[in-house]
Amino acid sequence: MIDHENNNRGLIDTYEALQLAQSVDLDLVVVSEGKEAPVAKILNYGKFQYQKKKRQGQSARPTVKEVRFRPNVGLADYNLRIDQALGWLNKGDSVKFAIRLRGREHQYREQAGEMLERIITDLSKVGKVQSLDKRSLIVQIMPA
């Protein structure tokens, strides 16, 4: 058993542990079911539930990073964004690439499509394509 000050009290009778918990107005909670002896802790059960729910919410949320390009991006900027995306994919995040065309850039739509294909081939080692929309020039890559 672990008391409210995080001191290990060792093996204690259940009745004695309940008395100790009631004396400090806290709850006796079984933290882990052990094979021989379960681990119990004296703590505020409402606070324990809140923190557990908060941890689950943070870990269950996959993040999507977004990278926007223009069709005439330079090689150094392109390589920088690809390196960033590699880091995000290795960390477990998805990456969404969008190529934005403005005004007269719409006549270079084929080049933008080729850039999407280049992005896919550059990131094929660490990620796989989740969705590809050549019409709106968006590709989303998730970790492999």
Number of C-alpha atoms within 10 A of each C-alpha: 23 20 17 17 9 11 10 11 11 9 13 12 8 12 9 10 21 16 12 17 20 13 9 11 11 16 19 22 18 13 13 11 10 10 6 6 10 13 15 21 25 24 20 15 14 10 10 12 11 10 12 11 11 11 11 10 10 9 8 8 9 10 11 16 16 12 15 11 18 14 20 13 11 10 9 9 11 15 13 11 17 16 14 15 24 20 13 18 22 15 10 16 19 23 24 20 21 19 20 16 18 9 6 7 14 13 11 12 17 12 14 23 19 13 20 23 14 12 18 19 12 15 20 14 11 15 22 17 17 13 12 17 12 16 8 12 17 18 20 20 25 20 20 14
